[in-house]
Amino acid sequence: MNRPKSFLGLAWRNAASADMQIRPIPDSTAGAMDQSTPPVLSAATTRMRVAAFGVHLFTAVGAGVALVAMLEAVREHWASMFGWLGVALVIDAIDGPIARKLDVARLQPNWSGEVLDLVVDFLTYVFVPAYAITASGMLLPLAAPLLGIGIVVSSALYFADRRMKAPDNHFRGFPALWNAAAFYLFLLHMPPAPSTLAVAALIAFTFIPIHVLHPLRVVRLRWLTLWLLAAWAVLALIVLANDFNVGAPIIAALCAIAAYVVGSDGVIRLIKSVKA
């Protein structure tokens, strides 16, 4: 019973002391309430965020396109498969500029557009074409499954390589464009032995630091690259419409464009070194 009395006496003496400073008790709940209250988004900001998420959705549609292409490949409808891979290529070409224009990275920070793009690209650039190359009968039977595994494993490593692109936006090594490689294998329709060697060489070139042109991001001679890319698209549509039964001029033109994409940087470097 003495404890309350002594406690009251101590409190009275402290309050009566000359150096006692009386401060208001802070309202600790006010700050907590302010922190827990979510910011109110304007209608314009909400629309921008919805539009930004729509870009992610548009990119993800490429995975669905890859599934449709795979179904066509299983049915051995090769021209149709490449048609759907072409649709995926168009999506991949335009989703990046749209994302940058709408500032998707800032408005939807919880979704990584870069990771999403890599996932979809692996399906459309690597996995479906690898199945087509392996199952089409173009390779030697014993080598086909091993090379199919080599394609997906080497490409997975390539996609994870932070040195994938040079500072001038050229690809380092063969850039795992197995959709294009498969297209040319079907177009040229070589015997199994040279086709097998070609696939093995491309797998090896994945790890060799040659520079391969990025058709959209390399600034040098971009006007020429874009014109050649448009011509390639038109010729490729003609090839698919005719189920790969086209004449030598179209085949030669497509091969020349491919040679430009693969070898133009090497030729330009060689010319500069000779002039120097």
C-alpha positions as CSV (number, residue, x, y, z in Angstrom):
1,M,0.0,0.0,0.0
2,N,3.0,2.3,0.4
3,R,4.1,2.0,-3.3
4,P,1.3,4.3,-4.7
5,K,2.0,6.9,-2.1
6,S,5.8,7.0,-2.7
7,F,5.2,7.0,-6.4
8,L,2.8,10.0,-6.1
9,G,5.3,11.8,-4.0
10,L,8.1,11.2,-6.5
11,A,6.0,12.5,-9.3
12,W,5.0,15.6,-7.3
13,R,8.7,16.4,-6.6
14,N,9.7,16.0,-10.2
15,A,6.9,18.2,-11.4
16,A,7.9,20.9,-8.9
17,S,11.6,21.0,-9.8
18,A,12.9,24.1,-11.5
19,D,14.5,22.5,-14.5
20,M,11.5,20.4,-15.4
21,Q,10.5,20.9,-19.1
22,I,6.9,20.2,-19.9
23,R,6.6,18.9,-23.5
24,P,3.4,18.0,-25.3
25,I,2.8,14.3,-25.8
26,P,3.3,13.5,-29.5
27,D,0.4,12.1,-31.3
28,S,2.0,8.8,-32.3
29,T,-1.0,7.5,-34.1
30,A,-1.2,10.4,-36.6
31,G,2.0,9.5,-38.4
32,A,1.0,5.8,-38.5
33,M,-2.4,6.7,-39.9
34,D,-0.7,8.9,-42.6
35,Q,1.7,6.1,-43.5
36,S,-1.0,3.5,-43.8
37,T,-3.3,5.6,-45.9
38,P,-2.7,4.7,-49.6
39,P,-2.1,7.5,-52.1
40,V,-5.1,8.3,-54.2
41,L,-4.4,7.7,-57.8
42,S,-5.9,10.0,-60.4
43,A,-8.0,8.7,-63.2
44,A,-5.2,9.6,-65.7
45,T,-2.6,7.7,-63.7
46,T,-4.8,4.7,-63.4
47,R,-5.4,4.6,-67.2
48,M,-1.6,4.9,-67.7
49,R,-0.9,2.0,-65.4
50,V,-3.6,-0.1,-67.1
51,A,-2.1,0.7,-70.5
52,A,1.4,-0.2,-69.2
53,F,0.1,-3.6,-68.0
54,G,-1.5,-4.1,-71.4
55,V,2.0,-3.9,-73.0
56,H,3.1,-6.8,-70.7
57,L,0.0,-8.7,-71.7
58,F,0.7,-8.0,-75.4
59,T,4.2,-9.5,-74.9
60,A,2.9,-12.5,-73.0
61,V,0.5,-13.2,-76.0
62,G,3.7,-14.3,-77.8
63,A,3.8,-17.3,-75.5
64,G,0.4,-18.3,-76.7
65,V,1.5,-17.8,-80.3
66,A,4.4,-20.1,-79.6
67,L,2.0,-22.8,-78.4
68,V,0.0,-22.5,-81.6
69,A,3.2,-22.7,-83.7
70,M,4.2,-25.8,-81.7
71,L,0.8,-27.5,-82.5
72,E,1.3,-26.8,-86.2
73,A,4.9,-28.3,-85.9
74,V,3.5,-31.4,-84.3
75,R,1.1,-31.8,-87.3
76,E,4.1,-31.1,-89.6
77,H,2.4,-28.1,-91.1
78,W,5.8,-26.4,-91.4
79,A,4.8,-23.3,-93.4
80,S,2.0,-22.6,-91.0
81,M,4.4,-23.0,-88.1
82,F,6.7,-20.4,-89.5
83,G,3.8,-18.1,-90.2
84,W,2.9,-18.2,-86.5
85,L,6.6,-17.7,-85.6
86,G,6.5,-14.7,-87.9
87,V,3.5,-13.3,-85.9
88,A,5.6,-13.7,-82.7
89,L,8.5,-11.9,-84.4
90,V,6.3,-8.9,-85.1
91,I,5.1,-8.8,-81.5
92,D,8.7,-8.9,-80.3
93,A,9.7,-6.1,-82.7
94,I,7.0,-3.6,-81.6
95,D,6.4,-4.3,-77.9
96,G,9.8,-2.8,-76.8
97,P,9.2,0.6,-78.5
98,I,5.7,0.7,-77.1
99,A,6.9,-0.1,-73.6
100,R,9.5,2.6,-73.7
101,K,7.0,5.1,-75.0
102,L,4.5,4.3,-72.3
103,D,7.2,4.2,-69.6
104,V,6.1,0.7,-68.6
105,A,9.1,0.1,-66.3
106,R,8.1,3.0,-64.0
107,L,4.3,2.5,-64.1
108,Q,4.4,-1.3,-63.6
109,P,7.6,-2.0,-61.5
110,N,6.4,-5.3,-60.1
111,W,6.6,-6.9,-63.6
112,S,9.9,-7.3,-65.4
113,G,9.4,-6.7,-69.1
114,E,13.0,-7.9,-69.7
115,V,12.4,-11.2,-68.0
116,L,9.0,-11.6,-69.7
117,D,10.6,-10.9,-73.1
118,L,13.3,-13.4,-72.6
119,V,10.9,-16.1,-71.6
120,V,8.7,-15.6,-74.7
121,D,11.8,-15.2,-76.9
122,F,13.2,-18.5,-75.7
123,L,9.9,-20.2,-76.8
124,T,9.6,-18.6,-80.2
125,Y,13.3,-18.2,-81.2
126,V,14.6,-21.5,-79.7
127,F,12.2,-24.1,-78.4
128,V,9.7,-24.4,-81.2
129,P,12.3,-24.2,-83.9
130,A,14.5,-26.7,-82.1
131,Y,11.6,-29.2,-82.2
132,A,11.1,-28.5,-85.9
133,I,14.8,-29.0,-86.7
134,T,14.9,-32.2,-84.7
135,A,11.6,-33.8,-85.8
136,S,11.5,-32.8,-89.5
137,G,14.0,-35.5,-90.7
138,M,16.5,-33.0,-92.0
139,L,19.3,-34.2,-89.8
140,L,21.0,-37.5,-89.4
141,P,18.8,-39.7,-87.2
142,L,21.4,-40.4,-84.6
143,A,22.5,-36.8,-84.3
144,A,19.1,-35.1,-84.4
145,P,18.1,-35.6,-80.7
146,L,21.6,-34.7,-79.5
147,L,21.7,-31.5,-81.6
148,G,18.2,-30.6,-80.5
149,I,19.4,-30.8,-76.9
150,G,22.5,-28.8,-77.9
151,I,20.3,-26.1,-79.4
152,V,18.2,-25.6,-76.3
153,V,21.1,-25.9,-73.8
154,S,23.4,-23.5,-75.7
155,S,20.6,-21.0,-76.2
156,A,19.6,-21.1,-72.5
157,L,23.2,-20.2,-71.6
158,Y,23.3,-17.5,-74.3
159,F,20.1,-15.9,-73.0
160,A,21.6,-15.8,-69.5
161,D,24.9,-14.2,-70.8
162,R,25.2,-10.6,-69.7
163,R,27.7,-10.1,-72.6
164,M,25.1,-11.0,-75.2
165,K,25.3,-7.6,-76.9
166,A,28.3,-5.5,-77.7
167,P,28.3,-1.8,-76.8
168,D,27.3,-0.9,-80.4
169,N,24.3,-3.3,-80.1
170,H,25.7,-6.1,-82.3
171,F,25.1,-9.6,-80.9
172,R,28.2,-11.5,-79.7
173,G,28.3,-14.9,-81.3
174,F,25.4,-16.6,-83.1
175,P,22.4,-15.0,-81.3
176,A,20.2,-18.1,-80.9
177,L,18.0,-17.1,-83.9
178,W,17.0,-20.7,-84.4
179,N,13.7,-19.6,-86.0
180,A,15.8,-18.1,-88.8
181,A,18.2,-21.0,-88.9
182,A,15.3,-23.5,-89.2
183,F,13.7,-21.3,-92.0
184,Y,16.9,-21.5,-94.0
185,L,17.2,-25.3,-93.4
186,F,13.7,-25.8,-94.8
187,L,14.4,-23.3,-97.6
188,L,17.6,-24.9,-98.8
189,H,16.6,-28.5,-98.1
190,M,20.1,-29.8,-98.0
191,P,20.9,-33.5,-97.5
192,P,21.0,-34.7,-93.8
193,A,24.8,-34.7,-93.5
194,P,25.5,-31.0,-94.4
195,S,22.4,-29.9,-92.5
196,T,23.7,-31.7,-89.4
197,L,27.1,-30.0,-89.8
198,A,25.5,-26.6,-90.2
199,V,23.5,-27.0,-87.0
200,A,26.5,-28.2,-85.1
201,A,28.5,-25.2,-86.4
202,L,25.8,-22.8,-85.3
203,I,25.8,-24.3,-81.8
204,A,29.6,-23.8,-81.7
205,F,29.3,-20.2,-83.0
206,T,27.0,-19.4,-80.1
207,F,30.2,-19.2,-78.0
208,I,32.5,-17.6,-80.5
209,P,32.7,-13.8,-80.1
210,I,31.8,-12.8,-83.7
211,H,29.6,-9.8,-84.2
212,V,26.2,-10.4,-85.7
213,L,24.0,-7.4,-86.8
214,H,20.9,-6.6,-84.7
215,P,18.5,-5.5,-87.5
216,L,16.7,-2.9,-85.4
217,R,19.2,-1.5,-82.9
218,V,22.5,-1.1,-84.7
219,V,22.7,2.5,-85.9
220,R,25.3,2.0,-88.6
221,L,23.7,1.7,-92.1
222,R,20.3,1.4,-90.4
223,W,18.5,2.7,-93.5
224,L,20.0,-0.1,-95.6
225,T,19.3,-2.7,-92.9
226,L,15.6,-1.7,-92.6
227,W,15.1,-1.8,-96.4
228,L,16.7,-5.3,-96.5
229,L,14.6,-6.4,-93.6
230,A,11.4,-5.3,-95.4
231,A,12.5,-7.1,-98.5
232,W,13.3,-10.2,-96.5
233,A,9.8,-10.2,-95.0
234,V,8.1,-9.9,-98.4
235,L,10.2,-12.8,-99.8
236,A,9.6,-14.9,-96.7
237,L,5.9,-14.5,-97.1
238,I,6.2,-15.6,-100.7
239,V,8.1,-18.7,-99.6
240,L,5.5,-19.6,-97.0
241,A,2.6,-19.0,-99.3
242,N,4.2,-21.5,-101.7
243,D,5.2,-24.0,-99.0
244,F,8.9,-23.5,-99.7
245,N,8.5,-24.3,-103.4
246,V,10.2,-21.2,-104.9
247,G,12.7,-20.5,-107.5
248,A,16.5,-19.9,-107.3
249,P,16.2,-16.0,-107.5
250,I,14.2,-15.8,-104.3
251,I,16.4,-18.3,-102.5
252,A,19.5,-16.4,-103.6
253,A,18.1,-13.1,-102.5
254,L,17.2,-14.5,-99.0
255,C,20.7,-16.0,-98.7
256,A,22.3,-12.7,-99.6
257,I,20.3,-10.8,-97.0
258,A,21.3,-13.4,-94.4
259,A,24.9,-13.0,-95.4
260,Y,24.6,-9.3,-94.9
261,V,23.2,-9.7,-91.4
262,V,25.9,-12.2,-90.3
263,G,28.9,-10.9,-92.1
264,S,28.5,-7.1,-92.6
265,D,30.2,-6.1,-89.4
266,G,33.2,-8.3,-90.1
267,V,33.6,-7.0,-93.6
268,I,33.4,-3.3,-92.4
269,R,36.0,-4.0,-89.7
270,L,38.2,-5.7,-92.2
271,I,38.0,-2.7,-94.6
272,K,38.8,-0.3,-91.8
273,S,41.8,-2.3,-90.7
274,V,43.1,-2.4,-94.3
275,K,42.7,1.4,-94.7
276,A,44.4,2.0,-91.4
